[in-house]
Amino acid sequence: MTTDNDAFTDSRRRPWHELPSSVRTGIEEVLGGAVAAATSQRGGFSDGLAARLRLADGRRAFAKAVDAEAAPGVAAFHRREVVVNGGLPLGAPVPRLLGSYDANGWVALVFEDVDGALPVQPWREGELVRVLDAMTDLSERLTPAPRLNSAVTSPRLGGWGRLVDSPRSLARLAVVAPDAAAGLDRHLALEERLPEAVVGETLAHGDLYPFNVLLTEERVVVVDWPHAWTGPAYADVVMLLGSVALDGIDPEPYAARHPLLRGVDPVMVDVLISAQAGFLLAAACSMDVSDPGTDPRLECAMKALGLASLRWLSLRPHRGPER
């Protein structure tokens, strides 16, 4: 059976043996040993390699790599992730960066191997509660936000205004999300308050969906940090709960009892939910589906997650964007 969550299964991975020999050698030099076996990993949408590696001496690692000319956007994300991971504090539940390779037109990152698995989708109650509980510890470790040796990154939130400026995208929105198109004025009003809603001192992951979480027997590990930004401590919780709505589960009871959302102005939560949906739907509606470079799975996932956030917003008590 095909479900919305099938969109999270990636189809563009590149196996280890297809990497240029110079890139494979560069990764092995970072590891200080020869790779004996590589297993491609599912989940996520990045082009290129994403594989667990077993070295000849028995050690294990995880590597991802991309052709910077073929996928310059992904390469930029990889370079940003080197900077972010280098600034994360010791003890944070993230994979340790072992090194990177940036030469011959390729960018590669090498991490410690995390012996874990993605959360089962649709969400299981026990795993969901476990991940939500871990968000409190993560926010505490990342407040105040560590200093990063890179330019400030804006959150990937908002997009309703961009939709209004593009008749083609707006027409697609009317097909993809007719209720959102009909209620566009409310979303535009909420988006006006986005600068207020993103104020904070916590380093947020910025892309906290199930495909960026690994569960081990003892830990909840959050991976893939190129979109990190500094904002409110609850931002990642709001983003994660959007994926809960994708499974037909009402996120509101989980939001109501989460410590990071306790005492938060509910209008600010509405702003973030709407802005999350706006970013996803604006991106999906602007994609050129006739372009062979467009990943249909990414477009499908963005639409599904955007619509899920809108469903959550519809379940919350209606509030205008009062000032």
C-alpha positions as CSV (number, residue, x, y, z in Angstrom):
1,M,0.0,0.0,0.0
2,T,1.3,3.5,-0.8
3,T,1.0,6.2,1.9
4,D,2.1,9.7,2.3
5,N,5.1,8.4,4.3
6,D,6.4,6.5,1.3
7,A,7.5,9.9,0.1
8,F,10.3,9.8,2.7
9,T,12.0,6.8,0.9
10,D,14.8,8.2,-1.2
11,S,15.6,7.0,-4.7
12,R,18.6,9.1,-5.6
13,R,21.3,7.6,-3.5
14,R,24.7,6.8,-5.2
15,P,26.4,3.6,-4.2
16,W,30.0,3.7,-2.8
17,H,31.5,1.9,-5.8
18,E,30.2,4.5,-8.2
19,L,32.1,7.4,-6.4
20,P,35.2,8.6,-8.2
21,S,38.3,6.8,-6.9
22,S,39.7,10.1,-5.6
23,V,36.6,10.6,-3.4
24,R,36.7,7.1,-2.0
25,T,40.4,7.6,-1.3
26,G,39.7,10.9,0.4
27,I,37.1,9.4,2.7
28,E,39.4,6.5,3.5
29,E,42.2,9.0,4.4
30,V,39.8,10.7,6.8
31,L,39.1,7.4,8.4
32,G,42.7,6.1,8.4
33,G,41.7,2.8,6.9
34,A,40.3,1.0,3.9
35,V,36.5,0.5,3.4
36,A,35.6,-3.1,3.2
37,A,31.8,-2.8,2.8
38,A,29.3,0.0,2.3
39,T,25.5,-0.1,2.8
40,S,23.4,2.7,1.3
41,Q,20.8,4.2,3.7
42,R,17.2,5.0,3.1
43,G,15.5,8.2,4.2
44,G,16.1,11.9,3.3
45,F,16.4,13.4,-0.1
46,S,20.0,14.5,-0.7
47,D,21.6,13.5,-3.9
48,G,24.8,11.4,-3.7
49,L,26.2,8.9,-1.3
50,A,24.7,8.2,2.1
51,A,26.1,5.0,3.4
52,R,27.2,3.1,6.5
53,L,30.8,2.0,6.1
54,R,32.6,-1.0,7.6
55,L,36.4,-0.7,7.5
56,A,38.8,-3.6,7.0
57,D,39.9,-3.3,10.6
58,G,36.3,-3.7,11.8
59,R,35.6,0.0,12.6
60,R,32.4,1.6,11.4
61,A,31.5,5.0,10.2
62,F,28.8,6.9,8.2
63,A,29.6,9.0,5.1
64,K,27.7,11.2,2.8
65,A,29.1,12.8,-0.4
66,V,27.9,14.8,-3.3
67,D,29.1,16.0,-6.7
68,A,29.2,19.8,-6.2
69,E,28.8,20.6,-9.8
70,A,25.7,18.3,-10.3
71,A,24.1,19.3,-7.0
72,P,25.5,22.7,-5.9
73,G,22.7,23.3,-3.4
74,V,23.4,20.0,-1.6
75,A,27.1,20.7,-1.6
76,A,26.4,24.0,0.1
77,F,24.3,22.2,2.7
78,H,27.2,19.8,3.3
79,R,29.7,22.6,3.8
80,R,27.3,24.3,6.2
81,E,26.9,21.1,8.1
82,V,30.7,20.9,8.7
83,V,30.5,24.3,10.3
84,V,27.4,23.6,12.4
85,N,28.6,20.2,13.7
86,G,32.0,21.7,14.5
87,G,30.3,24.1,16.8
88,L,27.9,21.8,18.6
89,P,28.8,21.1,22.3
90,L,30.2,17.9,23.6
91,G,27.4,15.6,24.9
92,A,24.8,16.9,22.5
93,P,22.8,13.9,21.0
94,V,24.3,14.3,17.5
95,P,26.8,12.2,15.5
96,R,30.4,13.2,16.0
97,L,32.0,14.6,12.8
98,L,35.2,12.7,12.1
99,G,36.3,14.8,9.2
100,S,35.5,16.0,5.8
101,Y,36.7,16.0,2.2
102,D,36.3,18.9,-0.2
103,A,38.3,18.5,-3.4
104,N,38.0,17.4,-7.0
105,G,34.5,18.8,-7.3
106,W,33.1,16.7,-4.5
107,V,32.2,17.4,-0.9
108,A,32.0,14.5,1.7
109,L,31.4,14.3,5.4
110,V,32.4,11.4,7.6
111,F,30.7,10.8,11.0
112,E,30.8,8.2,13.7
113,D,28.4,5.4,13.0
114,V,25.2,5.5,15.0
115,D,23.8,2.0,15.6
116,G,20.2,3.1,15.3
117,A,17.1,3.1,13.1
118,L,14.6,5.7,11.9
119,P,11.4,5.9,13.8
120,V,8.7,3.7,12.5
121,Q,6.2,5.5,10.3
122,P,3.3,6.0,10.9
123,W,4.5,7.1,14.3
124,R,4.2,4.6,17.2
125,E,3.1,6.1,20.5
126,G,6.2,5.0,22.5
127,E,8.7,6.2,19.9
128,L,6.9,9.5,19.5
129,V,6.8,10.2,23.2
130,R,10.5,9.2,23.5
131,V,11.5,11.7,20.7
132,L,9.4,14.5,22.1
133,D,10.9,14.0,25.6
134,A,14.4,14.1,24.1
135,M,13.6,17.5,22.6
136,T,13.7,19.1,26.0
137,D,17.2,17.9,26.7
138,L,18.3,18.9,23.3
139,S,17.0,22.5,23.7
140,E,18.7,22.8,27.1
141,R,22.1,21.7,25.7
142,L,21.7,24.2,22.8
143,T,20.7,27.2,24.9
144,P,22.3,29.7,24.6
145,A,23.0,28.8,21.0
146,P,26.7,27.9,20.4
147,R,28.7,30.4,18.3
148,L,29.1,29.1,14.8
149,N,31.9,30.2,12.5
150,S,29.5,31.0,9.6
151,A,27.0,33.5,8.5
152,V,23.6,33.5,10.3
153,T,21.1,31.2,8.6
154,S,17.5,32.2,8.2
155,P,14.9,29.7,9.2
156,R,13.2,27.8,6.4
157,L,9.8,29.2,7.3
158,G,7.2,31.3,5.5
159,G,6.3,31.4,1.9
160,W,2.7,32.7,1.6
161,G,3.9,36.0,0.3
162,R,6.0,34.3,-2.4
163,L,2.9,32.4,-3.5
164,V,0.9,35.6,-3.9
165,D,3.7,37.0,-6.1
166,S,3.6,34.0,-8.5
167,P,0.3,33.5,-10.4
168,R,1.5,30.0,-11.5
169,S,2.4,28.9,-8.0
170,L,-0.8,30.3,-6.6
171,A,-2.8,28.4,-9.2
172,R,-1.1,25.2,-8.2
173,L,-1.8,26.0,-4.5
174,A,-5.6,26.2,-5.3
175,V,-5.3,22.6,-6.6
176,V,-3.0,21.2,-3.9
177,A,-4.5,23.0,-0.9
178,P,-7.8,24.7,-1.8
179,D,-8.6,25.5,1.8
180,A,-5.3,27.3,2.2
181,A,-5.9,29.2,-1.0
182,A,-9.3,30.2,0.2
183,G,-7.9,31.3,3.6
184,L,-4.8,32.9,2.3
185,D,-5.5,36.2,4.0
186,R,-5.2,34.6,7.4
187,H,-1.9,33.0,6.5
188,L,-0.5,36.2,5.2
189,A,-1.5,38.0,8.4
190,L,0.1,35.3,10.5
191,E,3.2,35.5,8.3
192,E,3.5,39.2,9.2
193,R,4.2,38.1,12.8
194,L,6.9,35.6,11.8
195,P,9.8,37.9,12.8
196,E,8.3,38.1,16.3
197,A,7.8,34.3,16.5
198,V,11.4,33.3,15.6
199,V,13.0,35.3,18.4
200,G,15.0,33.2,20.8
201,E,18.4,32.0,22.1
202,T,18.3,28.3,21.2
203,L,20.0,26.6,18.3
204,A,17.1,24.9,16.4
205,H,17.7,22.0,14.0
206,G,15.4,23.6,11.4
207,D,14.5,20.3,9.6
208,L,13.3,18.1,12.4
209,Y,11.3,15.4,10.7
210,P,11.4,11.7,11.3
211,F,14.0,11.0,8.6
212,N,16.5,13.1,10.6
213,V,16.1,11.1,13.8
214,L,17.8,7.9,14.8
215,L,16.7,5.8,17.7
216,T,19.2,3.6,19.5
217,E,18.6,1.5,22.6
218,E,19.8,4.3,24.8
219,R,19.6,7.6,22.8
220,V,17.6,9.7,20.5
221,V,20.1,11.1,18.0
222,V,19.4,14.0,15.7
223,V,21.3,14.1,12.4
224,D,21.7,16.4,9.4
225,W,22.2,19.9,10.8
226,P,22.8,22.3,7.8
227,H,19.6,24.2,8.3
228,A,20.2,25.1,12.0
229,W,19.1,28.6,13.1
230,T,18.8,30.4,16.4
231,G,15.2,30.9,17.7
232,P,12.8,29.8,20.4
233,A,13.4,26.6,22.3
234,Y,10.1,25.1,21.1
235,A,10.6,25.6,17.3
236,D,11.8,22.0,16.7
237,V,8.9,20.6,18.7
238,V,6.4,22.4,16.5
239,M,8.1,21.2,13.4
240,L,8.2,17.6,14.6
241,L,4.5,17.6,15.6
242,G,3.7,18.6,12.0
243,S,4.8,15.1,11.0
244,V,2.4,13.6,13.6
245,A,-0.5,15.2,11.8
246,L,0.6,13.5,8.6
247,D,-0.3,10.2,10.2
248,G,-3.9,11.3,11.1
249,I,-2.9,11.8,14.7
250,D,-4.0,15.0,16.5
251,P,-0.8,16.7,17.6
252,E,-2.6,19.0,20.0
253,P,-2.6,16.8,23.1
254,Y,1.1,16.3,22.7
255,A,1.6,20.1,22.3
256,A,-0.6,20.8,25.3
257,R,1.6,18.8,27.7
258,H,5.1,19.4,26.3
259,P,7.2,21.4,28.7
260,L,8.8,23.5,26.0
261,L,5.4,24.8,24.9
262,R,4.1,25.5,28.4
263,G,3.2,29.1,28.8
264,V,4.0,30.0,25.1
265,D,1.6,32.4,23.4
266,P,-0.6,30.1,21.4
267,V,-0.7,32.7,18.6
268,M,3.1,32.3,18.2
269,V,2.6,28.6,17.8
270,D,0.0,29.2,15.1
271,V,2.4,31.5,13.3
272,L,5.1,28.8,13.3
273,I,2.7,26.1,12.1
274,S,1.4,28.3,9.3
275,A,4.9,29.4,8.4
276,Q,6.0,25.8,8.2
277,A,3.2,24.9,5.9
278,G,3.9,28.1,3.9
279,F,7.5,27.2,3.3
280,L,6.7,23.6,2.3
281,L,3.8,24.4,0.0
282,A,5.5,27.4,-1.6
283,A,8.5,25.2,-2.4
284,A,6.4,22.4,-3.8
285,C,4.1,24.6,-5.9
286,S,7.1,26.4,-7.4
287,M,8.8,23.2,-8.6
288,D,8.9,22.6,-12.3
289,V,7.6,19.0,-12.5
290,S,8.6,18.8,-16.2
291,D,12.3,19.4,-15.3
292,P,14.1,16.0,-15.1
293,G,16.1,17.4,-12.3
294,T,13.0,17.7,-10.1
295,D,12.7,15.0,-7.5
296,P,9.0,13.9,-7.5
297,R,9.5,12.3,-4.1
298,L,10.7,15.6,-2.6
299,E,7.8,17.5,-4.1
300,C,5.4,14.8,-2.7
301,A,6.9,14.9,0.7
302,M,6.7,18.7,0.9
303,K,3.1,18.8,-0.1
304,A,2.2,16.0,2.4
305,L,4.0,17.7,5.3
306,G,2.6,21.1,4.4
307,L,-0.9,19.8,4.3
308,A,-0.3,18.0,7.6
309,S,0.7,21.2,9.3
310,L,-2.5,22.9,7.9
311,R,-4.6,20.0,9.3
312,W,-3.0,20.6,12.7
313,L,-3.7,24.3,12.5
314,S,-7.3,23.6,11.7
315,L,-7.6,21.5,14.9
316,R,-6.4,24.3,17.1
317,P,-8.9,27.0,18.4
318,H,-9.2,29.6,15.7
319,R,-7.4,32.8,16.5
320,G,-6.8,35.9,14.4
321,P,-3.2,37.2,14.2
322,E,-4.1,39.8,16.8
323,R,-1.4,42.3,17.7
